């Protein structure tokens, strides 16, 4: 029984602590245009934002209460961009401007 704890449980526990520490102390890089957008239009806590970035600029697709709605808007934007033959990237961000999902067309 103690072998299971030493060889299985303990390494996973220490690994999870290491991952938490790395996430807490690693610098979060927010791009300049996204930072400016969040300064101009702040997002309420627990809301999500869908963005489109193409060769011209960064465009807001909308603000949503749930993450699945924001992801759906990003995929719809991707579908529209592919139909128009355009290259663009679509992002779903949380209220802290952290990227949760990225979709390229």
N, C-alpha and C positions, 0 to 999 in steps of 0.2 A: 504494500500500500504506500509506503513512504517513497518507493522508487517512482511511482506515478506522480506523486507531488513534486519530487525533485526534477524529474526529467520532462514532465509535460506541463503541469500547472504553473510552476515557478517561471519557466522561460516565457510562457504566454503572458503571465502577469507583468513581468518585467518589461516585455516588449510593448504591452499596452501603455505602461507608464512612460516609456521612452517616446512613443508616438504622441502622447498627450503633451509632453514637455516640448517636443519639436514643433507641434502646432501652435503652442502658446508663445514660443519665443522666436519663431521664424517671422521675418518681415512680410507683411501683407502689401503687395504691390498693386496699387490702383492706378490705372493709366490716367493721364492728364485730362483727356476729354471726358472720361467717365466721372472723374472727381469734380470737374466743373459742372457737369449736368446735375450731380447730386447736390452741389452747393446752390444751384439755381432752383432746382425742384426737389426738395427733400422728400424722402419716402417714409411713410409711417412704419413703425416697428411691425414686424411679422407680415409685411407685404413684400411682393416680388415685382421686379421690373424686367421687361423684355426689351432688348435693344438690337438694332441692326447696324452693322458697320460695313460700309463698302468703300470704294476708292474715293468717294466724294466726302463723306462725313459720317457722323454717328447720328442715328435717328431713333427716337423713342417709339416703340411699338405699343406700349401701354403699361399701366400699373395694375397689378392683380392681387386679390386677397389670398389666393392659393397658388402654390407652385405649379400644379398641373395645368391651370389656366394659362400661366405665363409660358410654360413649355409648349402648350398647344399653339399659342400665338407665334412663338418662334418657329415652330414647324410650318405653320401656315405662311409665314413670311418667307421661309426657305422654298416652299412650294411655288409661291408667286415669283420669287427671284429666278428659279429654274425655268418657269414658264416664259419669263421675259428674257432668258439667256444672260442674266447678270451674275457676277460673282460677288458674294457677300458672306459675312459671318454674322451669326445670330447668338446672342448671349441672354441667359437668364441670371439675374443678380438678386441677392437678398437686400435687406434694408441697410446693411453695412457695406455695400458695394462689392461683396465677395461673389465671384463667378461660381454659380452652381452647375451650369450646363453651357456648353458651347457647341454650336451646330454650324458647319460650313456647307455652302452650296456649291 
